[in-house]
Amino acid sequence: MRFYENRFIKPLPIFLVALFLATANPLNLPPEPKAVAEEIVVKPVLVDRTPEASKEYAKSQLPTMGWDSPKQFACLLDLWTGESNWRPDAYNKTVVYQNGQKLHAGGIPQILGLDPDSTVEYQIQKGLEYIAHRYDTPCLANAFWHRNFWY
């Protein structure tokens, strides 16, 4: 004789128990989050391809990097004026070999392999990321550039 045969309650099929737990939520578990698809519209800023517009855009981006002092912009201004004179289409004809690949520096920040035809926003963003990664601030990058004529 089985233990439950003497009881008033017979074992319920497992699917009934699961159905109860799924519908009644006796443990007050939060519902599973549902993925909501949102359409993200990215509007390009499309800064004019002029040195003046490039400077203004770069100045507006410095606070996003944590460099909101006028001194940091002055250092960046000096650095990129010496490199490319803030011309987005700047292209260095001198070949640099990196990992067996022939690369030229291009764009406002004169980054190896950067296409001078890319947008001003992209060039400036890549240049600021490079400075942050390698030197921490535009002033430290500018000081290095004045000592070595490269950065």
Secondary structure, 3 states (H helix, E strand, C coil): CCHHHHCCCCCCCHHHHHHHHHHHCCCCCCCCCCCCCCCCCCCCCCCCCCHHHHHHHHHHHHHHHCCCCHHHHHHHHHHHHHHHCCCCCCECCCCEEECCEEECEECCCCEECCCCCCCHHHHHHHHHHHHHHHCCCHHHHHHHHHHHCCC
